[in-house]
Amino acid sequence: MRTFIAYVILLSATFSAVGASQVTNSAFTADVVRIERTRFKTEEGLIALRNQMDELDQKWLSMDANSRAELFVKAAEALRSSNFGNAREQYEEEQAYALRGLKNAVTDDISLEREMKLLSHLRIDMATTDDPRSYAQERTLKSNFWIHGWRRLEREASAVYPTPEPVLVNVIPPAERDGTRHPAGVSPEAIKDPQARRQYEGAIRENNDKAQLNLDFAKHKLILSSKEGFTKGAERFFVEAYSKGPQNIPELNSLLAGIQDKEAKKRIEQALMQRY
């Protein structure tokens, strides 16, 4: 399976767009790396990270929501893995970036993989607020994000994908009517025979469609492999969140009503009963 996943990822690169979009993606990737490096330069502190994120947030404002979410994933990761000398402020910054990345999750404008990464940073700490009402509001907000991701994961887990089919790195064009042949992967414009060109373009589309289906299948398997870990994280969040602050079990029950995993819900219930 690992070999297959690596193979389809390689294929995706073969069929990716080139030109201007490739330059944009390279520049965006370079900026993502800048954020990653912050964790190794703790002397720069929180102010430097904030300034960097403000700059990049504006720079990539026109980027699609899914790609921009990666900026907030990396910022949250940098905050989680570094020590800037102020644990409370660092925690609050991590939560803020995770929430900013998740704001487009409710409309499914970011991938499930990125949504799950952002949710792994979303937690709640009673020690960060002295106001029970504020805690309850924050708990409700974050719980809804967790439920959205959990339900989305369950839908993905139950989805059925077609069995992967072999695809070609380069499609072989058919011979033209005069017998002229072209190498595999040649541009369709190079084929003068209209019938042969249409046949070749159709074969390319069919091959690309197969490659995309294979990629979707591979992503599906990767998501399934992380389902157990995600579920444990969700259980931990709800137990911690609803065992502190104002009790609101009816709200929790309402949130969990849309979750299919009965065993997970039972474990949450039992853990909370032990704490009350």
URWO-V659396 format. One record per backbone hydrogen bond with DSSP energy under -0.5 kcal/mol. CO is the residue of the C=O (numbers start at 1). NH is the residue of the N-H. If there is no record, write none. Layout:
CO:NH + CO:NH
This chain:
1:5 + 2:6 + 3:7 + 4:8 + 5:9 + 6:10 + 7:11 + 8:12 + 9:13 + 10:14 + 11:15 + 13:16 + 18:21 + 19:23 + 20:24 + 21:25 + 22:26 + 23:27 + 24:28 + 25:29 + 26:30 + 27:31 + 28:32 + 29:33 + 30:34 + 31:35 + 32:36 + 33:37 + 34:38 + 35:38 + 35:39 + 36:39 + 37:40 + 38:41 + 41:44 + 42:45 + 44:48 + 45:49 + 46:50 + 47:51 + 48:52 + 49:53 + 50:54 + 51:55 + 52:56 + 53:57 + 54:58 + 55:59 + 56:60 + 58:61 + 60:63 + 64:68 + 65:69 + 66:70 + 67:70 + 67:71 + 68:71 + 68:72 + 69:73 + 70:74 + 71:75 + 72:76 + 73:77 + 74:78 + 75:79 + 76:80 + 77:81 + 78:82 + 86:90 + 87:91 + 88:92 + 89:93 + 90:94 + 91:95 + 92:96 + 93:97 + 94:98 + 95:99 + 96:100 + 97:101 + 98:102 + 99:103 + 101:104 + 102:105 + 102:106 + 104:107 + 104:109 + 105:108 + 111:115 + 112:116 + 113:117 + 114:118 + 115:119 + 116:120 + 118:121 + 119:122 + 121:123 + 125:128 + 126:129 + 130:132 + 131:135 + 132:136 + 133:137 + 134:138 + 135:139 + 136:140 + 137:141 + 138:142 + 139:143 + 140:144 + 141:145 + 142:146 + 143:147 + 144:148 + 145:149 + 146:150 + 147:151 + 148:152 + 149:153 + 150:154 + 151:155 + 152:156 + 153:157 + 154:158 + 155:159 + 156:159 + 171:173 + 171:185 + 176:179 + 180:176 + 183:186 + 187:190 + 188:191 + 190:192 + 192:194 + 193:197 + 194:198 + 195:199 + 196:200 + 197:201 + 198:202 + 199:203 + 200:204 + 201:205 + 202:206 + 203:207 + 204:208 + 205:209 + 206:210 + 207:211 + 208:212 + 209:213 + 210:214 + 211:215 + 212:216 + 213:217 + 214:218 + 215:219 + 216:220 + 217:221 + 218:222 + 219:223 + 220:224 + 221:225 + 222:226 + 223:226 + 224:227 + 226:230 + 227:231 + 228:232 + 229:233 + 230:234 + 231:235 + 232:236 + 233:237 + 234:238 + 235:239 + 236:240 + 237:241 + 238:242 + 239:243 + 241:244 + 248:252 + 249:253 + 250:254 + 251:255 + 252:256 + 253:257 + 255:258 + 256:259 + 260:262 + 261:265 + 262:266 + 263:267 + 264:268 + 265:269 + 266:270 + 267:271 + 268:272 + 269:273 + 270:274 + 271:275 + 272:275 + 272:276
